[in-house]
Amino acid sequence: MSGARRAALFDLDGTLVDSAPDLAGAANDMRAVRDLPPLPYERLRRMVGSGARGMLGVALGIGPAHPDFAALRDEFLDRYEARLTAETRVFEGVEALLAALREQGIACGIVTNKATRFAAPLVAALGLDALTRVLVCGDTTPHSKPHPAPLLEAARRLGIAPEACCYVGDDLRDVQAGRAAGMRTVVAAWGYLGDGEPIEAWGADGVIECPADLEDALRSS
């Protein structure tokens, strides 16, 4: 990327914030009321990026085709909302990175598949609204990632061309959305990463091991 019109857009869960403790807690709460033993945290953590569908798949072994899926999804989301910020924290180094990018004139924004119901209060509670200029959620546009629409909407709101943006995320869908939007894509290797193929096979433009590495990645793009 070059020139003054530059932006860094970020996924939320697993990239900027570690929400896995509260999402995993909601899943284990559902198991507890059904007299099922809690699942190990790490087993639940890696599926956080897959949303309620992924969490219910691990926690209760059900998918969208199950007749009770909709009711169980609503229960999971209600339980998660009740503990939205109990243990969720910003990843170490993220706030410093966002502040440094802002000082360099790089606009920062958040593009997440999380619904506004959860994303907006979470971003505000953690102070990320003061460090970013735009929040595009899973229900902001008619399509969610891996469709490019949310990323293109974020670029539009910032007034910055998509090709002058970089999108950072921790899921294959993030890379797919970024590439479809014509943006440079970077994988946050500290994130949840899912349970599929290795990140080296995702086709991203770069992989970073910690937030501070993004500054070098932007300079080299």
C-alpha positions as CSV (number, residue, x, y, z in Angstrom):
1,M,0.0,0.0,0.0
2,S,1.2,3.5,-0.7
3,G,0.1,7.1,-0.4
4,A,-1.7,8.9,2.4
5,R,-5.0,7.1,1.9
6,R,-4.4,3.9,3.8
7,A,-6.4,1.8,6.2
8,A,-6.0,-1.3,8.4
9,L,-9.3,-3.2,9.0
10,F,-9.5,-5.9,11.6
11,D,-11.7,-8.9,12.5
12,L,-12.8,-8.7,16.1
13,D,-12.9,-12.1,17.9
14,G,-9.5,-13.8,17.8
15,T,-7.8,-10.8,16.2
16,L,-8.4,-7.8,18.4
17,V,-10.1,-9.4,21.4
18,D,-9.9,-12.7,23.2
19,S,-13.6,-13.5,23.6
20,A,-13.1,-17.2,23.8
21,P,-13.4,-17.5,27.6
22,D,-16.9,-16.0,27.6
23,L,-18.0,-17.9,24.5
24,A,-16.6,-21.1,25.8
25,G,-18.2,-20.4,29.2
26,A,-21.6,-20.0,27.5
27,A,-21.2,-23.3,25.8
28,N,-20.2,-25.1,29.0
29,D,-23.1,-23.4,30.8
30,M,-25.4,-25.1,28.3
31,R,-23.8,-28.4,29.0
32,A,-24.0,-27.9,32.8
33,V,-27.8,-27.4,32.7
34,R,-28.1,-30.6,30.8
35,D,-26.0,-32.5,33.3
36,L,-23.1,-32.9,30.9
37,P,-19.5,-32.4,32.0
38,P,-17.6,-29.3,30.9
39,L,-15.4,-29.6,27.8
40,P,-11.8,-28.6,27.9
41,Y,-11.3,-24.9,27.1
42,E,-8.8,-25.5,24.3
43,R,-11.3,-27.7,22.5
44,L,-13.9,-24.9,22.5
45,R,-11.4,-22.1,21.9
46,R,-10.4,-23.2,18.4
47,M,-14.0,-23.1,17.2
48,V,-14.9,-19.6,18.5
49,G,-14.4,-18.2,15.0
50,S,-17.2,-20.3,13.7
51,G,-19.8,-18.5,15.8
52,A,-22.8,-20.1,17.4
53,R,-22.9,-22.9,14.8
54,G,-19.4,-24.0,15.6
55,M,-19.8,-23.7,19.3
56,L,-23.0,-25.7,19.4
57,G,-21.4,-28.3,17.1
58,V,-18.6,-28.9,19.6
59,A,-20.7,-28.4,22.8
60,L,-23.8,-30.4,21.9
61,G,-22.9,-32.2,18.7
62,I,-25.7,-30.5,16.7
63,G,-25.8,-28.6,13.4
64,P,-28.3,-26.3,11.6
65,A,-30.2,-29.3,10.3
66,H,-31.2,-30.3,13.9
67,P,-34.9,-29.5,14.6
68,D,-33.9,-27.8,17.9
69,F,-31.0,-25.8,16.4
70,A,-32.7,-22.4,16.3
71,A,-33.9,-22.6,19.9
72,L,-30.5,-23.8,21.1
73,R,-28.7,-21.1,19.1
74,D,-30.9,-18.5,20.8
75,E,-30.2,-20.0,24.2
76,F,-26.5,-19.9,23.5
77,L,-26.6,-16.3,22.4
78,D,-28.6,-15.2,25.4
79,R,-26.2,-17.0,27.7
80,Y,-23.2,-15.3,25.9
81,E,-24.8,-11.9,26.1
82,A,-25.2,-12.3,29.9
83,R,-21.5,-12.7,30.3
84,L,-20.3,-10.6,27.3
85,T,-17.4,-8.9,29.0
86,A,-16.9,-11.1,32.1
87,E,-13.5,-12.5,30.9
88,T,-13.1,-11.1,27.4
89,R,-10.0,-8.9,27.0
90,V,-8.1,-7.1,24.3
91,F,-5.1,-9.1,23.2
92,E,-1.8,-7.8,24.4
93,G,-0.2,-5.3,22.1
94,V,-3.4,-4.5,20.2
95,E,-4.1,-1.1,21.8
96,A,-0.5,0.0,21.3
97,L,-0.7,-1.1,17.6
98,L,-4.0,0.8,17.0
99,A,-2.6,3.9,18.6
100,A,0.6,3.7,16.6
101,L,-1.3,3.3,13.3
102,R,-3.4,6.2,14.1
103,E,-0.3,8.4,14.8
104,Q,1.0,7.3,11.3
105,G,-2.2,8.5,9.7
106,I,-3.5,4.9,9.0
107,A,-7.3,4.7,9.5
108,C,-8.3,1.7,11.6
109,G,-11.7,-0.1,11.5
110,I,-13.4,-3.3,12.6
111,V,-15.2,-5.7,10.4
112,T,-16.8,-8.6,12.2
113,N,-19.4,-11.3,11.6
114,K,-20.6,-10.7,15.1
115,A,-24.1,-9.1,15.3
116,T,-24.3,-5.5,16.3
117,R,-26.2,-6.6,19.4
118,F,-23.0,-8.1,20.7
119,A,-20.2,-6.3,18.8
120,A,-21.2,-2.7,19.6
121,P,-21.3,-3.0,23.4
122,L,-18.2,-5.2,23.4
123,V,-16.2,-2.7,21.4
124,A,-17.4,0.2,23.6
125,A,-16.7,-1.7,26.9
126,L,-13.2,-2.5,25.9
127,G,-12.4,1.1,24.7
128,L,-11.8,0.0,21.1
129,D,-14.3,2.6,19.8
130,A,-11.9,5.3,20.7
131,L,-9.1,3.7,18.7
132,T,-11.1,2.8,15.5
133,R,-13.2,4.9,13.1
134,V,-15.7,2.4,11.8
135,L,-17.5,-0.8,13.0
136,V,-19.2,-3.0,10.4
137,C,-21.0,-6.0,11.9
138,G,-22.5,-9.2,10.6
139,D,-25.9,-7.6,10.2
140,T,-24.7,-4.3,8.8
141,T,-24.8,-5.4,5.2
142,P,-27.0,-8.1,3.5
143,H,-24.0,-10.4,3.4
144,S,-21.4,-11.5,6.0
145,K,-17.9,-12.7,5.4
146,P,-16.6,-14.5,3.4
147,H,-18.6,-12.2,1.1
148,P,-16.7,-8.9,0.5
149,A,-19.6,-6.7,1.2
150,P,-18.8,-5.8,4.8
151,L,-15.2,-5.0,3.9
152,L,-16.3,-2.8,1.0
153,E,-18.8,-1.0,3.3
154,A,-16.0,-0.3,5.8
155,A,-13.8,1.1,3.0
156,R,-16.7,3.2,1.8
157,R,-17.4,4.7,5.2
158,L,-13.7,5.5,5.6
159,G,-13.6,7.1,2.2
160,I,-10.6,4.9,1.3
161,A,-10.3,2.7,-1.8
162,P,-10.4,-1.0,-1.1
163,E,-7.0,-1.5,-2.7
164,A,-5.5,0.9,-0.2
165,C,-6.8,-1.2,2.7
166,C,-5.3,-4.2,4.5
167,Y,-7.6,-6.7,6.3
168,V,-6.3,-8.7,9.3
169,G,-8.1,-11.7,10.6
170,D,-7.7,-15.2,12.1
171,D,-10.1,-17.3,9.9
172,L,-10.0,-18.5,6.4
173,R,-13.2,-16.5,5.7
174,D,-11.3,-13.4,6.6
175,V,-8.7,-14.1,3.9
176,Q,-11.4,-15.0,1.4
177,A,-13.4,-11.8,2.1
178,G,-10.3,-9.6,1.9
179,R,-9.1,-11.1,-1.4
180,A,-12.6,-10.8,-2.9
181,A,-12.7,-7.1,-1.8
182,G,-9.3,-6.4,-3.5
183,M,-7.5,-5.8,-0.2
184,R,-4.2,-7.1,1.1
185,T,-4.8,-9.9,3.6
186,V,-2.9,-10.7,6.8
187,V,-3.5,-13.6,9.2
188,A,-3.2,-13.0,12.9
189,A,-1.5,-16.2,14.0
190,W,-2.4,-15.6,17.7
191,G,-6.1,-16.1,16.9
192,Y,-8.4,-19.0,16.9
193,L,-7.6,-20.3,13.4
194,G,-10.4,-22.8,13.2
195,D,-10.1,-26.5,12.8
196,G,-9.4,-26.8,9.0
197,E,-6.4,-26.5,6.8
198,P,-3.2,-24.8,8.0
199,I,-3.0,-21.0,7.7
200,E,-0.2,-21.3,5.2
201,A,-2.7,-22.8,2.7
202,W,-5.2,-19.9,3.1
203,G,-3.6,-17.7,0.4
204,A,-3.0,-14.6,2.6
205,D,-0.4,-12.0,1.7
206,G,1.2,-12.4,5.0
207,V,1.1,-14.0,8.5
208,I,2.0,-12.1,11.7
209,E,2.9,-13.6,15.0
210,C,2.0,-10.6,17.2
211,P,0.2,-7.3,16.7
212,A,3.4,-5.2,16.5
213,D,4.4,-7.2,13.4
214,L,1.6,-5.5,11.4
215,E,3.6,-2.3,11.2
216,D,6.3,-4.0,9.3
217,A,3.8,-5.9,7.1
218,L,2.2,-2.6,6.1
219,R,5.5,-1.0,5.3
220,S,6.5,-4.0,3.1
221,S,3.2,-4.0,1.2
